[in-house]
Amino acid sequence: MSSWEKMKEFFCSTHQTEALECIWTICHPPAGTTREDVVSRFELLRTLAYDGWEENIHSGLHGENYFCILDEDSQEILSVTLDDVGNYTVNCQGYSETHHLTMATEPGVERTDITYNLTSDIDAAAYLEELKQNPIINNKIMNPVGQCESLMTPVSNFMNEKGFDNIRYRGIFIWDKPTEEIPTNHFAVVGNKEGKDYVFDVSAHQFENRGMSNLNGPLILSADEWVCKYRMATR
């Protein structure tokens, strides 16, 4: 059983959409997220859960910096750990990612509708054109459905050649509708350049015809822009 299938059992059908949005935000924290925001999100999940299940959701309300959702056997399904320097680590289904939270990181971007697909912070348009010069990569970009995993290695290699470091993969769940039993797993590649994370998500447009019309092309965005792009797409 997947992590979402386990967590979904905590909520009745009328609360699952709101719970999903909250869990998305927990897994992809916007710029400027504070400890109080994290407490609030886990407290919201507690209020949305069935009676009795809220005891398995630990919100850090009493000052601890560990937040989690436990299954019926007290095994961790999802957790967030904060430290004193703003490192926010998410663990879910064996996947771990650390976000470096700071108010200085593009304040307000999470409230902005990102209408563009290529960031202006780096030469994203040139990067995309160079990727397309590889016939194998270009074919996958032109026919993106189900290609995200096969693109991970060649895109990672390209980013390494272009001077990105701390290259890793970022996965998200995509639901066509809140009642869908099993979501689509989607992956993108993240790398750091000059102290800032960027996401190469060159198969994102596979979701354009699945109710996410603003995902209308390959994405090369800052990590904050990318989160905002998907948040707006799934509303």
Secondary structure, 3 states (H helix, E strand, C coil): CCHHHHHHCCECHHHHHHHHHHHHHHHCCCCCCCHHHHHHHHHHHHHHECCCHHHHEECCCCCCCEEEEECCCCCEEEEEEECCCCEEEEEECCEEEEEECCCCCCCCHHHCCCCCCECCCCCHHHHHHHHHCCHHHHHHHHCCCCCHHHHHHHHHHHHHHCCCEEEEEEEEEECCCCCCCCCEEEEEEEEEECCEEEEEECCHHHHCCCCCCCCCCCEEEEHHHHHHHHHHHCC
